[in-house]
Amino acid sequence: LGTFPARVERGAGLPPFAKFPYFPEQGVELLAPVSELVLAGAVEPVAFFGYPKIPSRLAPEGCRISVLATPDEDATTALEALAEALGAKPEAGIYAAREAFPEAKGKLNSETLGRTLARLQPEGAIVVDEAATSGAQWFSLAGGAAPHTVLSLTGGAIGQGLPNAVGAAVACPDRRVIAFQADGSGMYTVQSLWTLARESLDVTVVVCANHAYRILKVELARADITQPGPAARALTDLAPPELDFVSLARGLGVPGERAETAEQLAAALERSFATRGPRLIEATL
């Protein structure tokens, strides 16, 4: 899969494809032994940012790149035609088994948050993933969760998670939508909560509240800025004042609650999945 696949079907009974790495060093390492790269519905892997001494094009020099289907073409049909031409058949062991996730306990972090959501998300859910740095553990674990659809960011944009959740819920009123949302990017389109309430959409919003633009802090460190100045710190912190998503949600008509432990998150998720309409859970990390 690409780093941010627009849409992918995942879960038990489906191949548990991994994402292409976000950091270019990892991408270079992954592709180093590749002499021929075949793209189906994807573009050539490139770095998201420019870094000194790191190439922007991540495939090794001399790697032959073939395009089976562009992102605007029918990649599924192209892959099926290729499999037929090669006489390829499904291999045993490439499909994910349903995982019996042990119940997470204690303070919320990326792992306990991801494991709790993967364990409890209902079959057929549509997960709109804009959790950014907080969601990596969930994506890895959810390969063994109940079958579900994942909608991701496009091109590294931020702020599309909540509007995408609105659209998914309108398009598929028979499916539970989970907006897995970072707090900083959620503020770009927080008015979507009002639409969820107005239209009584079945959306569970899980806000990963780490009170920072964490990925920007990571990128500063990668640029050898280990001691950012006041301006840089102000641009990457979400306080003061500290955001209160529970109050924001209630002000826009969506019931909200806060979870600081895995046990509290599990109880909040179960309440939301058992009732119709929108609900927001601020998961404090």
Backbone hydrogen bonds in HBPLUS format (Angstrom, degrees):
<---DONOR---> <-ACCEPTOR-->    atom                        ^
c    i                          cat <-CA-CA->   ^        H-A-AA   ^      H-
h    n   atom  resd res      DA  || num        DHA   H-A  angle D-A-AA Bond
n    s   type  num  typ     dist DA aas  dist angle  dist       angle   num
A0020-PHE N   A0001-LEU O   2.89 MM  19  5.89 123.1  2.22 129.1 142.5     1
A0152-SER N   A0006-ALA O   3.25 MM 146  5.00 151.3  2.34 111.5 119.5     2
A0008-VAL N   A0150-VAL O   3.02 MM 142  5.35 145.2  2.14 144.6 153.8     3
A0150-VAL N   A0008-VAL O   2.87 MM 142  5.35 162.9  1.90 157.5 163.4     4
A0010-ARG N   A0148-HIS O   2.89 MM 138  5.52 173.3  1.90 166.6 168.8     5
A0148-HIS N   A0010-ARG O   2.86 MM 138  5.52 159.9  1.91 149.7 152.4     6
A0014-LEU N   A0011-GLY O   3.09 MM   3  5.78 144.8  2.22 145.5 147.1     7
A0012-ALA N   A0145-ALA O   2.81 MM 133  5.87 159.0  1.86 176.9 175.4     8
A0013-GLY N   A0096-ALA O   2.75 MM  83  5.32 170.9  1.76 148.9 150.1     9
A0096-ALA N   A0014-LEU O   2.91 MM  82  5.62 176.0  1.91 133.4 134.4    10
A0026-GLN N   A0023-PHE O   3.12 MM   3  5.65 124.8  2.44 111.5 123.5    11
A0027-GLY N   A0023-PHE O   3.21 MM   4  6.56 151.2  2.30 145.7 154.4    12
A0028-VAL N   A0024-PRO O   2.83 MM   4  6.07 159.6  1.87 158.6 162.7    13
A0029-GLU N   A0025-GLU O   3.05 MM   4  6.26 159.6  2.09 144.2 149.6    14
A0030-LEU N   A0026-GLN O   2.94 MM   4  6.11 156.9  1.99 144.8 151.1    15
A0031-LEU N   A0027-GLY O   3.05 MM   4  6.21 156.3  2.11 148.2 153.7    16
A0032-ALA N   A0028-VAL O   2.97 MM   4  5.85 120.1  2.34 141.3 155.5    17
A0034-VAL N   A0031-LEU O   2.90 MM   3  5.20 159.7  1.94 119.7 126.4    18
A0064-ARG N   A0035-SER O   2.90 MM  29  6.19 164.4  1.92 146.1 141.4    19
A0037-LEU N   A0064-ARG O   2.74 MM  27  6.13 160.6  1.78 160.8 167.4    20
A0066-SER N   A0037-LEU O   2.84 MM  29  6.21 161.4  1.88 157.5 163.8    21
A0039-LEU N   A0066-SER O   2.82 MM  27  6.20 164.7  1.84 164.4 169.4    22
A0068-LEU N   A0039-LEU O   2.71 MM  29  5.67 148.9  1.81 153.2 164.2    23
A0069-ALA N   A0039-LEU O   3.38 MM  30  6.72 149.8  2.48 139.6 143.2    24
A0041-GLY N   A0069-ALA O   2.68 MM  28  5.16 160.2  1.72 126.6 132.1    25
A0058-LEU N   A0045-PRO O   3.31 MM  13  5.91 172.5  2.32 143.4 144.9    26
A0047-ALA N   A0056-SER O   2.80 MM   9  4.95 150.1  1.89 137.7 147.6    27
A0054-ILE N   A0051-TYR O   3.26 MM   3  5.47 160.4  2.30 129.7 126.9    28
A0063-CYS N   A0060-PRO O   3.03 MM   3  5.57 159.1  2.07 138.3 138.8    29
A0073-GLU N   A0070-THR O   2.94 MM   3  5.22 163.5  1.97 115.1 120.6    30
A0078-ALA N   A0074-ASP O   3.17 MM   4  6.38 156.0  2.23 144.3 151.5    31
A0079-LEU N   A0075-ALA O   2.88 MM   4  6.09 158.0  1.93 151.9 156.9    32
A0080-GLU N   A0076-THR O   2.93 MM   4  6.16 157.4  1.98 149.7 156.5    33
A0081-ALA N   A0077-THR O   2.91 MM   4  6.09 155.1  1.98 146.4 152.9    34
A0082-LEU N   A0078-ALA O   2.99 MM   4  6.22 151.3  2.07 142.7 150.7    35
A0083-ALA N   A0079-LEU O   2.89 MM   4  6.13 162.7  1.92 150.9 155.3    36
A0084-GLU N   A0080-GLU O   2.98 MM   4  6.17 155.2  2.04 145.1 151.8    37
A0085-ALA N   A0081-ALA O   2.92 MM   4  6.11 156.9  1.97 144.6 151.2    38
A0086-LEU N   A0082-LEU O   2.95 MM   4  6.17 148.1  2.06 148.7 157.2    39
A0087-GLY N   A0083-ALA O   2.92 MM   4  5.87 114.6  2.36 134.8 150.8    40
A0088-ALA N   A0083-ALA O   2.88 MM   5  4.93 148.5  1.98 148.9 151.2    41
A0087-GLY N   A0084-GLU O   3.20 MM   3  4.99 145.5  2.32  93.7 103.9    42
A0099-GLU N   A0144-GLY O   2.82 MM  45  4.92 176.6  1.82 140.5 141.3    43
A0262-ALA N   A0106-GLY O   2.76 MM 156  5.62 158.3  1.80 160.0 164.6    44
A0108-LEU N   A0260-GLU O   3.24 MM 152  5.91 156.2  2.30 136.9 133.1    45
A0113-LEU N   A0109-ASN O   2.89 MM   4  5.78 159.8  1.93 156.7 162.8    46
A0114-GLY N   A0110-SER O   3.02 MM   4  5.94 160.6  2.06 134.5 140.7    47
A0115-ARG N   A0111-GLU O   2.88 MM   4  6.01 163.4  1.91 152.5 157.2    48
A0116-THR N   A0112-THR O   3.08 MM   4  6.02 155.2  2.14 136.2 142.8    49
A0117-LEU N   A0113-LEU O   3.08 MM   4  6.30 166.0  2.10 154.7 158.1    50
A0118-ALA N   A0114-GLY O   2.95 MM   4  6.05 165.3  1.97 149.6 154.4    51
A0119-ARG N   A0115-ARG O   2.98 MM   4  6.02 150.4  2.07 141.2 148.9    52
A0120-LEU N   A0116-THR O   3.17 MM   4  6.29 149.9  2.27 144.6 151.4    53
A0121-GLN N   A0117-LEU O   2.89 MM   4  5.67 147.0  2.00 157.8 161.8    54
A0125-ALA N   A0122-PRO O   3.20 MM   3  5.67 145.3  2.33 137.8 135.0    55
A0124-GLY N   A0147-PRO O   2.78 MM  23  5.79 166.9  1.80 164.7 164.8    56
A0149-THR N   A0125-ALA O   2.98 MM  24  6.42 161.5  2.01 157.5 163.2    57
A0126-ILE N   A0176-ARG O   2.92 MM  50  6.35 154.9  1.99 151.2 158.7    58
A0178-ILE N   A0126-ILE O   2.79 MM  52  6.09 164.3  1.82 153.7 156.6    59
A0127-VAL N   A0149-THR O   2.75 MM  22  6.09 165.6  1.77 173.3 169.5    60
A0151-LEU N   A0127-VAL O   2.95 MM  24  6.26 161.1  1.98 148.2 152.0    61
A0128-VAL N   A0178-ILE O   2.83 MM  50  6.12 156.4  1.88 154.3 162.4    62
A0180-PHE N   A0128-VAL O   2.91 MM  52  5.85 147.4  2.01 144.3 155.0    63
A0129-ASP N   A0151-LEU O   2.81 MM  22  6.04 151.1  1.89 163.6 173.5    64
A0130-GLU N   A0180-PHE O   2.74 MM  50  5.76 161.6  1.77 162.5 168.8    65
A0182-ALA N   A0130-GLU O   2.77 MM  52  5.95 140.3  1.92 136.2 129.9    66
A0134-SER N   A0131-ALA O   3.13 MM   3  5.46 140.6  2.29 141.8 133.5    67
A0135-GLY N   A0132-ALA O   3.14 MM   3  5.68 162.2  2.17 118.0 123.3    68
A0139-PHE N   A0135-GLY O   3.18 MM   4  6.49 162.9  2.21 159.4 162.5    69
A0140-SER N   A0136-ALA O   3.30 MM   4  6.58 162.2  2.33 150.5 154.4    70
A0141-LEU N   A0137-GLN O   3.06 MM   4  6.27 162.5  2.10 153.0 157.7    71
A0142-ALA N   A0138-TRP O   2.77 MM   4  5.79 158.2  1.82 161.5 167.6    72
A0144-GLY N   A0141-LEU O   3.08 MM   3  6.18 174.0  2.08 132.9 134.0    73
A0145-ALA N   A0142-ALA O   3.04 MM   3  4.67 168.1  2.06 101.6 104.4    74
A0157-ALA N   A0154-THR O   3.22 MM   3  5.87 164.6  2.25 118.3 122.8    75
A0164-ASN N   A0160-GLN O   2.91 MM   4  5.92 155.1  1.97 151.4 159.2    76
A0165-ALA N   A0161-GLY O   2.98 MM   4  6.25 146.2  2.10 144.9 154.4    77
A0166-VAL N   A0162-LEU O   3.08 MM   4  6.42 151.2  2.16 148.6 155.8    78
A0167-GLY N   A0163-PRO O   3.00 MM   4  6.34 165.0  2.02 153.0 155.8    79
A0168-ALA N   A0164-ASN O   2.83 MM   4  6.04 159.7  1.87 151.3 157.1    80
A0169-ALA N   A0165-ALA O   2.99 MM   4  6.09 158.7  2.04 145.9 151.2    81
A0170-VAL N   A0166-VAL O   3.01 MM   4  6.26 153.2  2.08 151.8 159.3    82
A0171-ALA N   A0167-GLY O   2.93 MM   4  6.07 159.9  1.97 148.8 154.6    83
A0172-CYS N   A0168-ALA O   2.87 MM   4  5.91 146.4  1.99 144.5 153.3    84
A0175-ARG N   A0172-CYS O   3.07 MM   3  5.68 165.7  2.09 126.8 127.3    85
A0177-VAL N   A0202-ASP O   3.18 MM  25  6.36 175.5  2.18 164.0 164.0    86
A0204-THR N   A0177-VAL O   2.84 MM  27  6.27 161.7  1.87 161.6 164.0    87
A0179-ALA N   A0204-THR O   2.83 MM  25  6.09 148.9  1.92 138.8 149.3    88
A0206-VAL N   A0179-ALA O   2.84 MM  27  6.04 162.4  1.87 150.2 155.8    89
A0181-GLN N   A0206-VAL O   2.85 MM  25  5.90 158.0  1.90 152.3 159.5    90
A0208-CYS N   A0181-GLN O   2.69 MM  27  6.00 161.7  1.73 156.7 163.1    91
A0186-GLY N   A0182-ALA O   3.08 MM   4  5.91 137.7  2.27 133.7 145.5    92
A0187-MET N   A0184-GLY O   3.22 MM   3  5.57 144.2  2.35 104.0 113.0    93
A0188-TYR N   A0185-SER O   3.14 MM   3  5.54 154.6  2.21 108.2 115.6    94
A0189-THR N   A0186-GLY O   3.27 MM   3  5.79 145.3  2.40 109.5 117.0    95
A0192-SER N   A0189-THR O   3.03 MM   3  5.95 169.5  2.04 125.9 129.2    96
A0193-LEU N   A0190-VAL O   3.07 MM   3  5.95 165.3  2.09 123.7 126.9    97
A0194-TRP N   A0191-GLN O   3.05 MM   3  5.54 135.0  2.26 109.7 119.8    98
A0195-THR N   A0192-SER O   3.05 MM   3  5.06 118.1  2.45  95.1 110.3    99
A0196-LEU N   A0192-SER O   2.98 MM   4  6.36 153.6  2.05 151.0 158.4   100
A0197-ALA N   A0193-LEU O   3.04 MM   4  6.38 155.9  2.10 148.4 153.9   101
A0198-ARG N   A0194-TRP O   2.82 MM   4  6.02 166.0  1.84 151.7 156.2   102
A0199-GLU N   A0195-THR O   2.96 MM   4  5.98 160.2  2.00 150.7 154.5   103
A0201-LEU N   A0196-LEU O   3.06 MM   5  5.19 159.5  2.11 145.0 150.8   104
A0200-SER N   A0197-ALA O   3.20 MM   3  4.94 154.0  2.27  97.6 105.4   105
A0203-VAL N   A0201-LEU O   2.93 MM   2  5.69 128.5  2.20 109.4  93.9   106
A0279-ARG N   A0203-VAL O   3.05 MM  76  6.59 146.3  2.17 160.0 162.1   107
A0205-VAL N   A0279-ARG O   2.85 MM  74  6.18 167.5  1.86 161.0 164.4   108
A0281-ILE N   A0205-VAL O   2.72 MM  76  6.07 160.1  1.76 170.2 177.4   109
A0207-VAL N   A0281-ILE O   2.88 MM  74  6.17 159.0  1.92 155.0 162.0   110
A0283-ALA N   A0207-VAL O   2.78 MM  76  5.72 152.8  1.86 154.0 163.2   111
A0209-ALA N   A0283-ALA O   2.89 MM  74  5.72 157.8  1.94 144.9 151.0   112
A0285-LEU N   A0209-ALA O   3.09 MM  76  5.75 173.3  2.10 130.8 133.0   113
A0238-LEU N   A0211-HIS O   3.10 MM  27  4.89 160.7  2.13 124.8 118.6   114
A0213-TYR N   A0236-THR O   2.78 MM  23  4.91 168.2  1.80 140.4 144.4   115
A0216-LEU N   A0213-TYR O   3.03 MM   3  5.56 128.6  2.30 110.6 123.4   116
A0217-LYS N   A0213-TYR O   3.25 MM   4  6.68 148.9  2.35 147.8 156.9   117
A0217-LYS N   A0214-ARG O   3.09 MM   3  5.10 119.0  2.48  95.3 110.4   118
A0218-VAL N   A0214-ARG O   2.98 MM   4  6.33 154.4  2.04 150.7 158.0   119
A0219-GLU N   A0215-ILE O   2.91 MM   4  6.19 155.6  1.97 143.9 150.4   120
A0220-LEU N   A0216-LEU O   2.93 MM   4  6.13 149.6  2.03 143.5 151.3   121
A0221-ALA N   A0217-LYS O   3.09 MM   4  6.36 159.9  2.13 147.7 152.3   122
A0222-ARG N   A0218-VAL O   2.93 MM   4  6.23 149.4  2.03 146.4 155.7   123
A0223-ALA N   A0219-GLU O   3.03 MM   4  6.23 128.1  2.31 136.2 148.7   124
A0223-ALA N   A0220-LEU O   3.08 MM   3  5.09 135.5  2.29  95.2 107.9   125
A0225-ILE N   A0220-LEU O   2.94 MM   5  5.29 156.7  2.00 153.3 149.5   126
A0224-ASP N   A0221-ALA O   2.99 MM   3  5.06 147.6  2.10 111.4 112.2   127
A0233-ARG N   A0229-GLY O   2.97 MM   4  6.20 162.1  2.00 158.5 164.3   128
A0234-ALA N   A0230-PRO O   2.93 MM   4  6.06 154.4  2.00 145.9 152.8   129
A0235-LEU N   A0231-ALA O   3.09 MM   4  6.32 144.5  2.22 143.1 152.2   130
A0236-THR N   A0232-ALA O   3.23 MM   4  6.43 130.5  2.49 140.5 152.3   131
A0236-THR N   A0233-ARG O   3.25 MM   3  5.29 139.6  2.42  97.1 108.0   132
A0237-ASP N   A0233-ARG O   3.05 MM   4  6.04 125.4  2.36 148.6 159.7   133
A0248-LEU N   A0244-ASP O   3.03 MM   4  6.31 161.5  2.06 150.1 156.1   134
A0249-ALA N   A0245-PHE O   2.83 MM   4  5.86 161.4  1.87 142.6 147.5   135
A0250-ARG N   A0246-VAL O   3.05 MM   4  6.26 166.2  2.07 146.8 150.6   136
A0251-GLY N   A0247-SER O   2.91 MM   4  6.05 156.5  1.97 149.4 156.0   137
A0252-LEU N   A0248-LEU O   3.15 MM   4  6.38 128.2  2.43 137.9 150.7   138
A0252-LEU N   A0249-ALA O   3.00 MM   3  5.14 137.4  2.18 100.1 112.6   139
A0254-VAL N   A0249-ALA O   2.82 MM   5  4.94 164.1  1.84 141.9 136.6   140
A0253-GLY N   A0250-ARG O   3.10 MM   3  4.99 164.0  2.13 103.6 107.0   141
A0280-LEU N   A0255-PRO O   2.87 MM  25  6.25 165.6  1.89 158.8 163.6   142
A0257-GLU N   A0280-LEU O   3.05 MM  23  6.54 142.5  2.20 147.3 158.1   143
A0282-GLU N   A0257-GLU O   2.91 MM  25  6.31 162.1  1.94 155.8 160.6   144
A0259-ALA N   A0282-GLU O   2.89 MM  23  6.07 167.2  1.91 149.4 149.7   145
A0284-THR N   A0259-ALA O   2.92 MM  25  6.18 158.8  1.97 163.5 170.4   146
A0265-LEU N   A0261-THR O   2.98 MM   4  6.27 157.2  2.04 148.7 155.4   147
A0266-ALA N   A0262-ALA O   2.92 MM   4  6.10 161.3  1.96 149.3 154.0   148
A0267-ALA N   A0263-GLU O   3.11 MM   4  6.35 163.6  2.13 149.7 153.4   149
A0268-ALA N   A0264-GLN O   2.99 MM   4  6.17 158.6  2.04 147.0 153.1   150
A0269-LEU N   A0265-LEU O   2.85 MM   4  6.06 161.1  1.88 156.3 161.2   151
A0270-GLU N   A0266-ALA O   3.00 MM   4  6.18 163.1  2.02 150.4 155.0   152
A0271-ARG N   A0267-ALA O   3.05 MM   4  6.27 153.1  2.12 144.8 151.8   153
A0272-SER N   A0268-ALA O   3.03 MM   4  6.27 158.8  2.08 147.3 153.0   154
A0273-PHE N   A0269-LEU O   2.86 MM   4  6.08 170.9  1.87 160.9 162.7   155
A0274-ALA N   A0270-GLU O   3.13 MM   4  6.08 135.5  2.34 136.2 146.5   156
A0275-THR N   A0272-SER O   3.16 MM   3  5.45 162.1  2.20 109.8 115.4   157
